[in-house]
């Protein structure tokens, strides 16, 4: 789990920050009470969500975790998820897509990724696609209404669940990644901890060490 690995690295480095880790997990199983397309669920935040695609279940539990994090209005909320195939279509296996409400934060993570050989690439919270999430029966749809820009609409959906943090001047960063790499010199084919070295470096630079 990327979040857990990053947290362990930050704690080992004694980051001078209060760290709160949430790991939303659910099992994908068939059952008589499983949700169906067009079902409407009420999220932790109170927003109602129309189910657009039952295969996009991960963002539902992630949204509730983000709502829980948002309740304490922290300086920064980061989520990392292998969320969409659309991200891989746009950036391939090796580049995590970074969505951030702060230009400074996004630029810093990119620069640290360059330095550490852990590249990331910024994607936009493009407001023009917010209309893709409109629902006639709920506050929002869980998925976009068009077969385009799936990584962006997923990021925009998640952003709906951190309003307190953003309104209070905090930052939100969503990272969509593959967690897999083809073979490269010094790196075999297989699971890859993408983005966490860049993030660790950026966060230690921002907050420093307590030791």
C-alpha positions as CSV (number, residue, x, y, z in Angstrom):
1,X,0.0,0.0,0.0
2,X,1.5,3.3,-1.1
3,X,0.0,5.4,1.7
4,X,1.4,3.0,4.3
5,X,4.8,3.0,2.7
6,X,4.9,6.7,2.5
7,X,3.8,7.0,6.1
8,X,6.5,4.6,7.3
9,X,9.1,6.7,5.4
10,X,7.9,9.9,6.9
11,X,7.8,8.5,10.5
12,X,11.3,7.1,10.1
13,X,12.4,10.5,9.0
14,X,10.7,12.1,12.0
15,X,8.7,14.6,10.0
16,X,7.7,17.7,12.0
17,X,4.0,17.3,11.3
18,X,1.0,15.5,12.7
19,X,0.4,12.6,10.4
20,X,-3.0,11.0,10.0
21,X,-3.2,7.9,7.8
22,X,-6.5,6.5,6.5
23,X,-6.7,3.3,4.4
24,X,-10.1,2.7,3.0
25,X,-10.5,-0.9,1.9
26,X,-13.5,-2.9,0.6
27,X,-13.9,-6.3,-1.0
28,X,-15.4,-6.6,-4.5
29,X,-18.0,-9.3,-4.1
30,X,-21.3,-10.2,-5.7
31,X,-24.3,-10.2,-3.3
32,X,-28.0,-9.6,-3.3
33,X,-27.5,-6.3,-1.7
34,X,-24.7,-5.1,-3.9
35,X,-25.3,-1.7,-5.5
36,X,-26.4,-1.3,-9.1
37,X,-26.2,1.4,-11.7
38,X,-28.5,4.3,-10.9
39,X,-28.7,3.5,-7.2
40,X,-28.3,6.5,-5.0
41,X,-26.1,6.3,-1.9
42,X,-25.6,8.9,0.8
43,X,-21.9,9.5,1.5
44,X,-20.4,10.3,4.9
45,X,-20.3,14.0,3.9
46,X,-24.1,14.0,3.3
47,X,-23.7,14.3,-0.5
48,X,-25.9,11.9,-2.4
49,X,-24.1,9.9,-5.1
50,X,-25.7,8.3,-8.2
51,X,-23.8,5.1,-9.1
52,X,-22.7,5.6,-12.7
53,X,-20.6,2.4,-13.0
54,X,-20.4,-0.4,-10.4
55,X,-16.7,-1.0,-11.3
56,X,-15.8,2.5,-9.9
57,X,-16.4,1.4,-6.4
58,X,-13.0,2.4,-5.1
59,X,-13.8,6.2,-5.3
60,X,-16.9,5.7,-3.1
61,X,-14.9,4.5,-0.1
62,X,-12.1,6.9,-0.9
63,X,-14.6,9.8,-0.9
64,X,-15.7,8.8,2.7
65,X,-12.1,8.6,3.8
66,X,-11.5,12.1,2.4
67,X,-14.6,13.4,4.2
68,X,-13.3,12.0,7.5
69,X,-9.9,13.7,6.8
70,X,-11.6,16.9,5.8
71,X,-13.5,17.1,9.2
72,X,-10.3,18.2,10.9
73,X,-9.4,20.8,8.2
74,X,-5.7,19.9,8.0
75,X,-3.0,21.9,6.1
76,X,-2.8,19.2,3.4
77,X,-4.8,16.1,2.3
78,X,-3.1,13.7,-0.1
79,X,-4.7,10.6,-1.5
80,X,-3.0,8.0,-3.7
81,X,-5.0,5.4,-5.7
82,X,-4.8,3.1,-8.7
83,X,-8.1,4.7,-9.6
84,X,-8.6,4.9,-13.4
85,X,-7.6,3.3,-16.6
86,X,-7.9,6.7,-18.2
87,X,-4.8,7.8,-16.3
88,X,-2.8,5.0,-17.9
89,X,-4.2,5.9,-21.4
90,X,-3.0,9.5,-20.9
91,X,0.4,8.9,-19.2
92,X,1.2,5.2,-19.5
93,X,2.5,2.9,-16.8
94,X,5.4,4.9,-15.5
95,X,4.0,8.4,-14.8
96,X,1.7,9.0,-11.9
97,X,-0.8,11.7,-12.6
98,X,-0.8,14.5,-9.9
99,X,-3.9,16.7,-9.4
100,X,-3.3,19.6,-6.9
101,X,-5.2,22.7,-5.8
102,X,-1.8,24.4,-5.2
103,X,0.5,25.2,-8.1
104,X,3.4,25.6,-5.7
105,X,2.8,22.1,-4.2
106,X,2.4,20.5,-7.6
107,X,5.6,22.2,-9.0
108,X,7.6,21.1,-5.9
109,X,6.6,17.4,-6.2
110,X,7.5,17.5,-9.9
111,X,10.9,19.0,-9.2
112,X,11.7,16.5,-6.4
113,X,10.6,13.7,-8.8
114,X,13.1,14.9,-11.4
115,X,15.9,15.0,-8.8
116,X,15.1,11.6,-7.3
117,X,14.3,9.7,-10.5
118,X,10.7,9.3,-9.4
119,X,8.8,11.2,-12.1
120,X,5.3,12.5,-11.9
121,X,3.2,14.6,-14.2
122,X,0.5,17.1,-13.4
123,X,-3.1,16.8,-14.6
124,X,-5.7,19.5,-14.2
125,X,-8.8,19.9,-12.0
126,X,-10.4,21.2,-15.1
127,X,-13.7,23.0,-14.1
128,X,-15.1,22.7,-17.6
129,X,-15.6,19.0,-17.0
130,X,-17.5,19.4,-13.7
131,X,-20.8,19.2,-15.7
132,X,-19.9,15.6,-16.7
133,X,-20.7,14.7,-13.0
134,X,-24.2,16.1,-13.0
135,X,-27.0,13.8,-11.9
136,X,-30.8,14.3,-12.2
137,X,-31.4,12.2,-9.1
138,X,-28.5,13.0,-6.7
139,X,-26.0,15.7,-5.8
140,X,-23.4,14.1,-8.1
141,X,-22.8,11.1,-10.3
142,X,-19.8,8.9,-9.3
143,X,-18.6,8.8,-12.9
144,X,-18.5,11.1,-15.9
145,X,-21.3,11.1,-18.4
146,X,-18.9,10.9,-21.4
147,X,-16.3,8.3,-22.3
148,X,-13.6,10.9,-22.1
149,X,-11.3,12.5,-19.5
150,X,-12.0,9.8,-16.9
151,X,-9.0,10.6,-14.8
152,X,-10.0,14.2,-14.5
153,X,-13.7,13.5,-13.7
154,X,-12.6,11.1,-11.0
155,X,-10.3,13.7,-9.5
156,X,-13.1,16.3,-9.7
157,X,-15.5,13.8,-7.9
158,X,-13.0,13.3,-5.1
159,X,-12.4,17.0,-4.7
160,X,-16.1,17.4,-3.8
161,X,-15.4,15.7,-0.5
162,X,-12.7,18.1,0.9
163,X,-14.5,21.5,0.9
164,X,-13.7,22.5,4.4
165,X,-9.9,22.0,3.9
166,X,-9.9,24.0,0.7
167,X,-12.1,26.8,2.1
168,X,-9.8,27.1,5.1
169,X,-6.8,27.6,2.8
170,X,-5.5,24.0,3.0
171,X,-4.3,22.0,-0.1
172,X,-5.6,18.8,-1.6
173,X,-3.5,16.5,-3.8
174,X,-4.9,13.4,-5.6
175,X,-2.4,11.0,-7.2
176,X,-3.7,8.5,-9.8
177,X,-1.0,5.9,-10.5
178,X,-0.6,2.4,-12.0
179,X,1.7,0.8,-9.4
180,X,3.4,-1.2,-12.1
181,X,6.4,-0.8,-14.4
182,X,7.9,-2.5,-17.4
183,X,11.5,-3.6,-17.1
184,X,14.1,-0.8,-16.9
185,X,17.8,-0.8,-16.1
186,X,18.0,-1.5,-12.4
187,X,14.3,-2.0,-12.1
188,X,12.6,-5.3,-13.0
189,X,9.1,-5.6,-14.4
190,X,6.5,-5.7,-11.7
191,X,4.9,-3.7,-8.8
192,X,6.4,-0.3,-8.4
193,X,6.2,2.2,-5.5
194,X,5.5,5.2,-7.8
195,X,5.5,8.8,-6.5
196,X,6.3,8.1,-2.9
197,X,10.0,9.1,-3.1
198,X,9.1,12.4,-4.7
199,X,6.4,13.0,-2.1
200,X,8.6,12.0,0.8
201,X,11.3,14.4,-0.4
202,X,8.8,17.2,-0.9
203,X,7.1,16.8,2.4
204,X,10.3,16.6,4.3
205,X,11.4,19.8,2.5
206,X,8.1,21.5,3.4
207,X,7.8,20.4,7.1
208,X,11.3,19.5,8.1
209,X,12.4,16.9,10.8
210,X,11.6,17.1,14.5
211,X,15.0,15.6,15.4
